[in-house]
Amino acid sequence: MIQQSDCVIIIPHLGADSQQEYAFDQCYASLRESVSDMQIVVVKNGPACQHLRDVRVLKQGQCMATNAAVAITNQPWILVTNDDMIYPPGWFEKLVTTPKEIMCVSPMLIEPRQGAPTFQIVNCGGAGGDFDKDKWLEFVENFNERLVGPSTQFRTGFNLPFLIHRDLWDIVGGYDINYDPWGSNGDSDLEYKIRLAGVQPYQNTNCIVYHFSQTSGTFHPDNREFWQRNWDYFIEKWGFPRTDEGIWEATFEIPTKEEGRIFCPEWEGKYNKYIKDQWQDQMQSIGH
């Protein structure tokens, strides 16, 4: 099993206003309470945040900030998280209870409002200063009592936070910094690269994390121009628009070169046969 010492947590943090600072404080406290032995690297994402952080990237950009923080660490596993995610006791032990050949796995997110189809809705407050920690922990306790066992805890999926093996991160080159400064579509681009390398991302539904959601400002009307630019860049890079169908479930199909795909890196399909064979063997050995 993966140990806490095998993993580093990367938190890019913009810190542009009091709500973002509140969210970060709650996130960081929950991590220190739940994984006290794990290294956490907080990277200041741009000039807005005035607080001292572990790494400082003066030019705003979540993709650039995350890459920079990963580059100064050497643990074999990397957990990338938003700064508005709240971690319950025991989350790490649940998340890493996975077949050893899974190279990228996410917990299931709990959010206060309607979100992706792979999330659950439970309103425990948010970044406005109304986070109800007691309600969240009560929900976690009740959730844990209803767990149905390891045979049904996995489904395909990808979302932040995600735990990824460093070899895979290095092969695909981490985030594409051309999606900065607001990073929209950067996560989707990374997911596409992971699947293009031959790795299927999974979601462990026995592990849950609370997400305040929409505190970064990415979807604010003032930043619509950045969103459109990134959408256009994705099409320019890949040769087709990013799909919404199957993006959260990580089940989308990637067009071939013959179908118009432009992005054809030399590492394409690197893990295809190895992951498929090892995953099947692992599932058979534990009776899935």
N, C-alpha and C positions, 0 to 999 in steps of 0.2 A: 504493500500500500504506500501511496505517496505520503511523505512526512511533511510537517510544516517547514522544516529546514530545507526541503527540496523546492520550495515555492517562494516567489516574491510577488507582492501585490503592488500594482502600479495604479496610482490615482492622479490623473490630470485634473488640474483645478484652476478654473478661470477666476473665481472670486470677485466678480464685477459688482456685486451688491450684497446687502445684508442677508437676503434670502439664500443666496448661494453659499455664503459663509455659514449660515445656520445649518443648511443641509450638509455641508462638509463636516462640520463639528459633530453632527449626529452620526454620520457615516464613519468617521475616524474613530469615534468613541466605541461604536459597536464592533469594529474590527479589533481594537485593542482589548476589548472585553472578551472576545471570542477566540482570537488566535494570537495570544500574547507572545508566542515564540516565533512568529513569522515576520520577516522583514517587510516593511511597508515603505515605498518610495513615493512621496508626494511631489509632483512636478508642477511648478507654477507655469500656467499656460497663458503667456502674454503679460502685458504691463499692468493690468487692472488691479490684481491682488497685491496689496501692500505687505502682507504677512510673509515672513521668512519660510521658505519651503526647502525640501531636500535638494531639489534641482530647479534651476531657473532658466526658462526659455523666454527670452524677451519678446520675440515675435509671436503674436497669438496664433495658436493652431493646435488643436487637440491631437491630431495625427502626429505632428512633429514632436510634440511634448511627450507622447507615449513612447515613440521610437527612441527619443533621447534617454528617457528613464530606463527602458529595457536595456539600452546599450551599456549602461554602467553597472549592470548586474550580471550574475553568472549562474543562477539557479537553473536547473533543468526544466522547471515549470513556471509559467508566468500567468498570473491572474490579473486581467485588465478590468477595472471597474469604473463606473461613473462615480462622481463625488456626492451623489444624492441617493445612495443605496444603503439600506440598513440590514445588517447581518445578525441573525439570531444565534444563540448558543448552539454549538454542535454542527453548524452549517458545513464546515470544512470536512469533517469526518464523513458526513453524508455525501458530499459532492465527490469525494475521491474514492468512494466505494463503487468503483466502476471496473469493468473488464480492462485489463492492462493495455489492450491495443487501442483503446479510445484515445485519440490525440487532441481532441478539442471537445469540451463539455461545458454546458451552462446550467445554472440552477433555473427553476421556474420563478418568474417574477410575480409579485403581488403588488397591485397598483390601486390608487384611490379612485381612478376613473377608467372609463372604457379605453382599452388599448389594443394590443395585438391579440390575435386569436389564441395564442399559446399562454397568455397571462390570465391571472385570476383577479377579480375586483374585490377588494376589501378596503374600506376607507378608514385608515388609521391616521389621517391628517397628512400634512406635507410641509413644504418649505416655508409656509407663511408663519411658522412658529407654533403651529398647532399639532405637531406630531405627538400622538398618544402612545408612548412607549409601552405603558401597561396593557393597552388594548392589543398592541402588536404582539407582545410576549404571550398574552392569553391565547391569541389566535394560533401562534406557533405551537403552544402546548397542546391545544386541541387538535391541530393538524397532525402533530406527531403521533397522537394516540390513534389516529385513523389510517396510518400508513399501511399500505396493502402488501408490502414485501418487495424484494429485489426483482422478482420476475416481471413486474409491470412498471418499474420505475423509469425505464428508458424509452424515449421516443426521439425521432430526428428533430433537430431544432438548433437555432443559433440566436443568441442575444447576449448583450452585456448584462452582468459580468460573464466572462468566459475564461476558462482555464485551458491553456494551450501549451503544448510541448515546445521547448525552445528550438529544437531541430526544425519543426514545421514552421514556426515563426520566421526563422532565418531563411529557410528555403524560399518562402513567398515574399520575403522582404518587409514584413510588418505592414504598417499602414502606408498608403500612398499620400505623401504630404501635399500633393497637388489639390487635395480636397480641403485644405485649410484656407482661410482661417476658421470657418465654422464647422467644417468636418462632415456636413451632411453628405450621405452616400458613401462616406469613407468606410463605415462598418459593413455596408453591403459589398463594397469592392473587396474588402478583406475576406468576407464570406465566400464570394465567388472564387477568389484565389485559392482558398483552402480546399474547396470542392474541385477546382481545376487540378490541384496537386494530387487528387485521388483520396482525400480524407472526407469522411462523412461526419459533420458535427452532430452532437447529441445533446439532449436536454435531460437532466436528471430531475424528475418530478418529485422525488423524495426530499430534495433540497430546495428550500424557498428563501427568497431575499425580497425585502420590501423596497420599492422604488418610488420616490416622491414624484418623478417624471416631469419633463418639460420645464426644467429650471435653468437650462443653459442659454436659452434665448435663440436657439437655432431656428425655431419655427415662428419667431416674432416677425410681424409684417415688415419691419425695418430691415430684416435680413433675407427677405425673399429673393433679392438679386443674387445673393451668394448661393442660395438653394438652387436657383435656376442654372447658374454657372456650373455648379457641381453636377447637376443632372446632365447638362450638355457635355461636360468633360467625360462622364462615364460612357456616354454613347460614342464619343470620339475615340476613347481608349479601347473599348471592347468591340465596337461595331454594331451595337444594338442597345436598346434601352433596358435598364434594370427592370426586372419583373416584380410585381407585387404578389403574384400567385406563387405560393410556396416559399416565399423569402424567409418568413419566420419559422416555418417547419423545415427549412433547408432541404426541400425536395425539388426545387426548380431544376429544369434542364438547361445546360449551357450549350448554345449553338456551336456547331463545328466550324472549322475554317472554311469548309465548302459552303456552309450556310451563312457566311459573312463575318465570322468572328475575326477580329483584327489582332487581339492580344493572344499571342501564341508563344509563351515563354519556354525555355529549354527544359524547365523542371515540370512541365505539364505531365500529369499521370505518374509522377514519381512513386507515389504510395499505392497505386491502384491495386495491384495483385497482392502485395504484402498485407495491406489492411484487410482486404476482403477475405483472404485465406485465414489470417490470424483471428479475425472477428468471428468467423463461422466456427472455428475450432474452439474458441473460448466459450461461445454460447452453448455449444453442444456439451462441453465439459461440465457446465453448471446447470444443465437441464432446461435452458430457455427454449 
